[in-house]
Amino acid sequence: MKKVWRKYVLMLFAMFLMVNSVYAQDYYLGKDDIPNPLAYLPLPPDSSMIAGNGDYARWIWGKAMRKTSRGEQASWESKYGIVRMCTIYSDVLGIDITQESTPALYRFMEKAGNTASNGVSKMKHAHFRRRPFLVMKDTLGGEFDMYGELEFNSSYPSSHTACGWGTALALAEMAPHMQDTILRRGYEYGISRVIVGAHWQTDVEAAMLCASAAISRTRVTTEFQEDLAAARQEYMQLKGLTQSDLITSTMPSPVKIIEGIEQDDSYFYYGDVSRYWQAKALRTTERGRQSVADANLSDNAILAGFSACTSIDISATTAPHITSLIITVKQMLETDAAQMKNCLYRDHPYVKLGDPTSIPNEEEAYSKESSYPSRHAIVGWGLALLLVEVMPDCQDALVKRGYDIGWSRVIAGYHYPSDVQAGYVMAACLLANMHNDTTFNNMLQAAKQEYAGMKQ
């Protein structure tokens, strides 16, 4: 009897090891290796308070969409992970993506999506938030969503969104000539969670940040780079493309990727305003004073701010390659942000609402510039994602600095929350695009080597 029992235990143990061994190969990095959302994300907003107005408005919109073609898409997209990603991007890329016919591409997508999903894990486990269908006593609009599975699974942030957005960022880097279409589909996959009532809008927004940070950290790994090259080669062979066919000089377009401006005749706008007024209450606090300091995007201010996140001094004298990379990319992000603002015009909140900011001497300079998307969010978050690749050991402090630079614009009264979120999203898109530029990659490698030498 003892021998049978011992054999049974050993068999179970072997199965455990086998399952975990297989599972470990399904992602590039685990939750402990990528930026911790608890270090930079705010807590989920209370759905019963003013901060939840925007979430509630988006829930109303989502429920109204369920019987439309967009609602049908959202229901179909409730299928989680690689199964649905393969179907979506088979259509986008014009090839049949399966584990058998495209093993390299399948492996790359699965690992990227699962790694991005790992990025939300710690926040989900630390703070439970009830899902909208539970709060609103509503039915689920997703055909693949199971009430019992979601009832006790935290709504914040959205795992579906993280998986979808992380997959999109990886594929946009693999096939930059298709970046807008790829990124739009990844973005839609997240918004679908709002439509079916499985997630609040802020769950989706937080997940996109987590996924962006996770993918940036994953780029450091040799395995990701090897899989990226293999997937790209497989894709080019199937499509009959050359490397030059993939190159694009066009930046990702906010008009084609993200949703448009929330106009003031829409109830979405009042949710935006609600979060704006809540942030205003912080102006007299230490966080409010930081928001004033964060308005300074000069080279010296940026270098000093990110230096404080590390154990080194970042200057032209002490770290010339890192300094050159930061300043060059900062200029690129500012240029791209200016072009994006020309595509979509929106008055700043202090202009629209007649409400003074905490930095009155800058109001005139910004009054004629579009509020959407936030340039500060693009620059701050973009540089944070970049530096995670250079200094992965400082990742949590770096992403918090980048996040804070963007959100400071809401506190100071210069931007609506949706302006800042759009900036965060587009910053991740721009970084994916930059990784196909030879000059950028040479500068990035030089910065990595310099940092490694300074840490020895």
Buried (B, 14 or more C-beta within 10 A) or exposed (E): EEEEEEEEEEEEEEEEEEEEEEEEEBBBBEBEBBBBBEBBBEEBBEBEEBBBBBBBBBBEBBBEBBEEEBBBBBBBBBBBBBEBBBBBBBEBBEBEBEEEEBEBBBBBBBBBBBBBBBBBBBBBEEBEBBBBBBBBEEEBBBEBBEEEEBEEEBBBBBBBBBBBBBBBBBBBBBBBBBBBBBBBBBBBBBBBBBBBBBBBBBBBBBBBBBBBBBBBBBBBBEEBEEBBEBBBBBBBEBBEBEEEEBEBEEBBBBEEBBEEBBEBEEBBBEBBBBBBBBBBEBBEEEBBBBBBEBBBBEEEBBBBBBBEBBEBEBBEEEBBBBBBBBBEBBEBBBEBBEEBBEEBEBBBBBBBBEEEBBBEEBBEEBEEBBBBBBBBBBBBBBBBBBBBBBBBEBBBBBBBBBBBBBBBBBBBBBBBBBBBBBBBBBBBBBBBBBBBBEEBEEBBEBBBEBBEEBEE
